Amino acid sequence: MIPFEYKQAEDEHTAVATVTGNSRAAFLGGGTNLVDHMKLGIAAPELLVDVTRLPLDRIECLPDGGLRVGAAVRNSDLAADSAVRERYPVLTQALLAGASGQLRNLATTGGNLLQRTRCVYFQDTTTPCNKREPGQGCSALEGHTRYHAVLGASKHCVAVHPSDMAVALAALDALVHVQGPDGGRAIPATELHRLPGEHPEWDTVLRHGELITAVELPPLPFATRSRYRKARDRASFAFALVSVAAALDVTDGIVRGARIAFGGLAHKPWRARLAEQALLGRPATDDEFRASAEAELADAQPLPGNEFKLPMARNMLVATLRELSGDDAP
């Protein structure tokens, strides 16, 4: 590992100013992803600003019925919070589906959103990768593509986003609050992460020096009827081949509202707005659920080796919506 300087932030303003003033500085939260990348030679910050002791570790109930989650809240604490479990079970399930218990005890809400792809070619510094070094080429295009994107990819990158939590937040219309050198702003969770386009090296819309301070969950009464379903190669610890986060509002057998997002299919959590629109006002049946999935996946472009993701995503969405529309659903 290359030597680096370490500072502990005293407050948000100082943390932002310190990182902004050094183009090779980075914030340090739980470090579960960043430190791995420093060991692998993917990341080489010359200054780490530790933000874990800032007062960003609280979960607060908002007057409108929503929740505000501090960026330093640990994943295990967020999953166990009684308000999260009651109002947004999809978020608890997504968190518990990610990583190991030890990692969840260390990983933070802000850091989880910023974790980078687990594409094997990105992690292997001996292979060309446009995300790691623009202009090198994408080794995955002619390589092992089982885990790669089927939606929204470009000729420069076919990697997928790894976070389970971010998929649930995209479905719930969460807002990500950030503080930067020009002040604060709120970014919809669906717009925080980017598709690769011409610049796969940029994972998010954040500017250098912007610090995630909180995530806000808006009130969504039917989110009490929500689920996270994840398919992976081994149950103990693996990233998603495909995942689905969904909340469903069904009255008298008719779909009155739906929130759906997919993981494992794209460079970002994929909000399935076409599927949601296809469901509104329709009977809550398997045929309608299947049609909504087909509408969302119609433009997918699988690679040799990951065609299986399309029927897997369709069947997982049908199964999840069937469960949520059943009499046993909350």
C-alpha positions as CSV (number, residue, x, y, z in Angstrom):
1,M,0.0,0.0,0.0
2,I,1.3,3.5,-0.9
3,P,1.9,5.7,2.2
4,F,-0.8,8.4,2.8
5,E,-1.6,11.1,5.3
6,Y,-4.5,10.7,7.7
7,K,-6.6,13.4,9.4
8,Q,-9.7,13.2,11.6
9,A,-12.4,15.7,10.6
10,E,-13.6,18.1,13.3
11,D,-16.7,19.2,11.6
12,E,-18.4,19.0,8.2
13,H,-17.1,22.4,7.0
14,T,-13.5,21.5,7.7
15,A,-13.9,18.0,6.2
16,V,-15.3,19.4,3.0
17,A,-12.7,22.2,2.8
18,T,-9.8,19.8,3.4
19,V,-10.8,17.4,0.7
20,T,-11.7,20.1,-1.7
21,G,-8.3,21.7,-1.3
22,N,-6.4,18.5,-2.4
23,S,-7.3,16.8,-5.6
24,R,-5.9,13.5,-4.3
25,A,-7.8,13.6,-1.0
26,A,-10.7,11.3,-0.1
27,F,-13.2,10.9,2.7
28,L,-12.9,7.8,4.9
29,G,-16.0,6.2,6.4
30,G,-16.1,2.5,7.2
31,G,-13.4,2.0,4.6
32,T,-14.6,-1.5,3.7
33,N,-14.3,-0.8,-0.1
34,L,-11.8,2.1,-0.2
35,V,-9.1,0.3,1.8
36,D,-9.5,-2.8,-0.3
37,H,-8.9,-0.7,-3.4
38,M,-5.8,0.9,-1.8
39,K,-4.4,-2.5,-1.2
40,L,-5.1,-3.6,-4.8
41,G,-3.5,-0.4,-6.2
42,I,-6.8,0.8,-7.7
43,A,-7.0,3.9,-5.4
44,A,-4.0,5.9,-4.2
45,P,-5.2,8.9,-2.2
46,E,-2.4,10.9,-0.6
47,L,-4.8,12.1,2.2
48,L,-7.7,10.4,3.9
49,V,-10.1,12.6,5.9
50,D,-11.9,10.4,8.5
51,V,-15.5,11.5,8.9
52,T,-16.7,8.7,11.1
53,R,-16.7,10.8,14.3
54,L,-18.9,13.6,12.8
55,P,-22.4,13.8,14.3
56,L,-24.0,11.9,11.4
57,D,-24.8,8.7,13.1
58,R,-28.5,9.3,14.0
59,I,-31.8,8.0,12.5
60,E,-34.5,10.6,13.0
61,C,-38.3,10.4,12.4
62,L,-39.5,13.4,10.4
63,P,-42.8,15.2,11.0
64,D,-44.2,14.1,7.6
65,G,-43.7,10.4,8.5
66,G,-40.4,10.0,6.7
67,L,-37.0,9.2,8.1
68,R,-33.6,11.0,8.0
69,V,-30.6,8.6,8.2
70,G,-27.2,10.1,9.0
71,A,-24.4,9.1,6.5
72,A,-22.4,7.5,9.3
73,V,-25.1,5.2,10.5
74,R,-23.8,1.6,10.3
75,N,-25.5,-0.8,7.9
76,S,-26.3,-3.2,10.8
77,D,-27.8,-0.4,12.9
78,L,-30.0,0.8,10.0
79,A,-31.2,-2.7,9.3
80,A,-32.2,-3.2,12.9
81,D,-33.9,0.1,13.5
82,S,-37.5,-0.5,14.5
83,A,-38.9,2.4,12.3
84,V,-37.1,1.1,9.2
85,R,-38.2,-2.4,9.8
86,E,-41.8,-1.3,10.3
87,R,-42.1,1.4,7.5
88,Y,-39.6,0.2,4.9
89,P,-39.0,-3.6,5.3
90,V,-37.5,-3.6,1.8
91,L,-34.6,-1.6,3.1
92,T,-33.9,-3.8,6.0
93,Q,-34.0,-6.9,3.8
94,A,-31.7,-5.3,1.3
95,L,-29.2,-4.4,4.0
96,L,-29.3,-7.9,5.4
97,A,-28.8,-9.4,2.0
98,G,-25.5,-7.4,1.5
99,A,-22.1,-8.5,2.7
100,S,-21.3,-10.3,5.9
101,G,-22.3,-9.4,9.5
102,Q,-18.8,-8.2,10.2
103,L,-18.8,-5.9,7.2
104,R,-22.3,-4.5,8.0
105,N,-21.1,-3.6,11.5
106,L,-18.4,-1.4,9.9
107,A,-19.9,-0.1,6.6
108,T,-21.8,3.2,6.7
109,T,-24.8,4.5,4.8
110,G,-22.8,7.0,2.9
111,G,-20.0,4.6,2.1
112,N,-22.4,1.9,0.9
113,L,-23.8,4.3,-1.7
114,L,-20.2,5.0,-3.0
115,Q,-18.9,1.5,-3.2
116,R,-17.5,0.7,-6.7
117,T,-18.2,-2.1,-9.1
118,R,-16.9,-5.6,-8.4
119,C,-16.2,-6.2,-12.1
120,V,-13.2,-8.6,-12.0
121,Y,-11.4,-6.7,-14.7
122,F,-11.8,-3.4,-12.7
123,Q,-10.3,-5.2,-9.7
124,D,-7.4,-6.8,-11.7
125,T,-4.9,-4.0,-12.4
126,T,-3.1,-6.2,-14.9
127,T,-6.1,-6.0,-17.4
128,P,-7.3,-3.0,-19.4
129,C,-10.3,-1.2,-17.9
130,N,-11.8,2.1,-18.9
131,K,-13.3,2.6,-15.5
132,R,-9.9,2.3,-13.8
133,E,-8.0,4.1,-16.5
134,P,-9.9,5.8,-19.3
135,G,-8.9,4.9,-22.8
136,Q,-7.5,1.4,-22.0
137,G,-10.5,-0.5,-23.3
138,C,-13.0,-2.8,-21.7
139,S,-11.7,-6.4,-21.0
140,A,-15.1,-7.6,-20.1
141,L,-16.5,-7.2,-23.6
142,E,-14.4,-10.1,-24.8
143,G,-14.2,-11.8,-21.4
144,H,-16.3,-13.4,-18.7
145,T,-19.6,-11.6,-18.7
146,R,-21.8,-13.6,-16.3
147,Y,-22.1,-10.7,-13.8
148,H,-22.3,-7.8,-16.3
149,A,-24.9,-5.3,-17.4
150,V,-27.8,-6.0,-19.7
151,L,-29.4,-2.4,-19.5
152,G,-27.8,1.0,-20.0
153,A,-24.3,-0.2,-20.8
154,S,-21.9,1.5,-23.3
155,K,-19.1,0.3,-25.6
156,H,-16.8,1.6,-22.9
157,C,-18.1,-0.2,-19.9
158,V,-20.5,-3.1,-19.0
159,A,-19.9,-3.1,-15.3
160,V,-22.8,-3.2,-12.8
161,H,-23.3,-1.4,-9.5
162,P,-22.9,-3.6,-6.4
163,S,-25.0,-2.1,-3.6
164,D,-28.1,-3.8,-2.4
165,M,-29.1,-0.9,-0.2
166,A,-29.0,1.6,-3.1
167,V,-31.5,-0.5,-5.0
168,A,-34.0,-0.3,-2.2
169,L,-33.4,3.5,-1.8
170,A,-34.0,4.0,-5.6
171,A,-37.3,2.2,-5.3
172,L,-38.3,4.3,-2.2
173,D,-37.5,7.6,-3.9
174,A,-35.0,8.5,-1.3
175,L,-33.1,11.8,-1.3
176,V,-29.3,11.9,-0.8
177,H,-28.2,15.1,1.1
178,V,-24.6,16.3,0.4
179,Q,-22.5,19.2,1.6
180,G,-19.9,20.6,-0.8
181,P,-17.7,23.7,-1.2
182,D,-20.6,25.6,-2.7
183,G,-23.1,24.6,0.0
184,G,-25.6,21.8,0.4
185,R,-27.9,20.1,-2.1
186,A,-30.3,17.1,-2.3
187,I,-30.0,14.5,-5.0
188,P,-32.7,11.9,-5.8
189,A,-31.2,8.5,-5.1
190,T,-32.3,7.5,-8.7
191,E,-30.0,10.2,-10.1
192,L,-27.0,9.8,-7.8
193,H,-25.3,7.1,-9.9
194,R,-24.5,7.4,-13.6
195,L,-24.7,5.2,-16.6
196,P,-21.3,4.7,-18.1
197,G,-21.7,6.5,-21.4
198,E,-18.4,8.0,-22.6
199,H,-17.1,8.4,-19.0
200,P,-17.3,5.1,-17.1
201,E,-14.7,6.4,-14.6
202,W,-17.4,8.6,-13.0
203,D,-19.7,6.5,-10.9
204,T,-21.8,9.3,-9.5
205,V,-22.8,12.9,-10.1
206,L,-20.9,14.0,-7.0
207,R,-18.2,16.6,-7.4
208,H,-14.8,16.3,-5.7
209,G,-15.1,17.5,-2.1
210,E,-18.9,16.8,-1.8
211,L,-19.7,14.8,1.3
212,I,-22.8,12.7,1.7
213,T,-24.3,13.8,5.1
214,A,-27.7,12.0,5.2
215,V,-30.3,10.0,3.3
216,E,-33.9,11.0,3.6
217,L,-36.7,8.5,3.2
218,P,-40.0,10.1,2.2
219,P,-43.3,8.9,3.7
220,L,-44.7,6.0,1.6
221,P,-47.5,4.3,3.4
222,F,-47.7,1.2,1.1
223,A,-43.9,0.7,1.6
224,T,-45.0,-1.4,4.6
225,R,-45.9,-3.9,1.9
226,S,-42.4,-4.2,0.3
227,R,-39.8,-6.8,-0.4
228,Y,-36.2,-7.3,-1.5
229,R,-35.4,-10.4,-3.4
230,K,-31.8,-11.3,-4.4
231,A,-30.4,-14.0,-6.6
232,R,-26.7,-14.8,-6.1
233,D,-24.2,-17.6,-6.6
234,R,-24.0,-18.5,-2.9
235,A,-26.3,-17.5,-0.1
236,S,-23.6,-16.7,2.5
237,F,-21.9,-13.8,0.8
238,A,-22.1,-12.7,-2.8
239,F,-23.1,-9.8,-5.0
240,A,-26.4,-9.9,-6.9
241,L,-26.8,-11.6,-10.2
242,V,-30.2,-9.9,-10.2
243,S,-32.1,-8.3,-7.4
244,V,-35.5,-6.7,-7.1
245,A,-36.8,-4.1,-4.7
246,A,-40.6,-3.6,-4.8
247,A,-43.4,-2.0,-2.9
248,L,-47.0,-2.5,-4.0
249,D,-50.4,-0.9,-3.3
250,V,-53.3,-3.2,-4.2
251,T,-57.0,-2.4,-3.4
252,D,-59.9,-4.7,-4.5
253,G,-57.4,-6.6,-6.7
254,I,-56.3,-3.6,-8.6
255,V,-52.8,-2.1,-8.5
256,R,-53.0,1.5,-7.2
257,G,-49.3,2.2,-6.8
258,A,-46.0,0.4,-7.4
259,R,-42.3,1.2,-6.7
260,I,-39.8,-1.1,-8.4
261,A,-36.0,-1.1,-8.9
262,F,-33.6,-3.8,-10.1
263,G,-30.0,-4.5,-9.1
264,G,-27.4,-6.4,-11.0
265,L,-28.6,-5.3,-14.4
266,A,-26.9,-1.9,-14.9
267,H,-24.2,0.5,-14.0
268,K,-26.6,2.0,-11.5
269,P,-29.7,0.8,-9.5
270,W,-32.3,0.5,-12.2
271,R,-35.6,2.2,-11.4
272,A,-38.2,0.3,-13.4
273,R,-40.6,3.1,-14.3
274,L,-42.0,1.3,-17.4
275,A,-43.0,-1.6,-15.3
276,E,-44.6,0.6,-12.7
277,Q,-46.6,2.5,-15.3
278,A,-47.7,-0.8,-16.9
279,L,-49.1,-2.0,-13.6
280,L,-51.1,1.0,-12.6
281,G,-54.9,0.4,-12.7
282,R,-54.3,-3.2,-13.8
283,P,-55.5,-6.4,-12.0
284,A,-52.9,-7.8,-9.7
285,T,-52.3,-11.0,-11.6
286,D,-49.3,-13.0,-12.8
287,D,-50.1,-12.1,-16.4
288,E,-50.0,-8.4,-15.6
289,F,-46.8,-8.8,-13.5
290,R,-45.2,-10.6,-16.4
291,A,-46.2,-8.0,-18.9
292,S,-44.8,-5.2,-16.8
293,A,-41.5,-7.0,-16.5
294,E,-41.4,-7.6,-20.3
295,A,-42.1,-3.8,-20.8
296,E,-39.1,-2.9,-18.6
297,L,-36.7,-5.4,-20.2
298,A,-37.7,-4.9,-23.8
299,D,-34.6,-2.8,-24.6
300,A,-32.1,-5.0,-22.7
301,Q,-29.0,-6.0,-24.6
302,P,-27.5,-9.1,-22.9
303,L,-23.9,-10.2,-23.6
304,P,-22.9,-13.7,-24.5
305,G,-22.8,-15.3,-21.0
306,N,-25.5,-13.3,-19.2
307,E,-28.6,-13.9,-21.3
308,F,-30.0,-15.8,-18.3
309,K,-30.4,-12.5,-16.4
310,L,-33.5,-11.6,-18.5
311,P,-35.7,-14.5,-17.6
312,M,-34.3,-14.4,-14.1
313,A,-35.3,-10.7,-13.6
314,R,-38.7,-11.3,-15.1
315,N,-39.4,-14.3,-12.9
316,M,-38.1,-12.6,-9.8
317,L,-40.3,-9.6,-10.4
318,V,-43.4,-11.7,-10.9
319,A,-42.7,-13.8,-7.8
320,T,-42.1,-10.6,-5.7
321,L,-45.2,-8.9,-6.9
322,R,-47.2,-12.0,-6.4
323,E,-46.0,-12.3,-2.8
324,L,-46.8,-8.6,-2.2
325,S,-50.3,-8.9,-3.6
326,G,-51.2,-12.0,-1.7
327,D,-53.5,-12.2,1.4
328,D,-50.5,-12.9,3.6
329,A,-48.7,-9.7,2.7
330,P,-48.5,-7.0,5.4
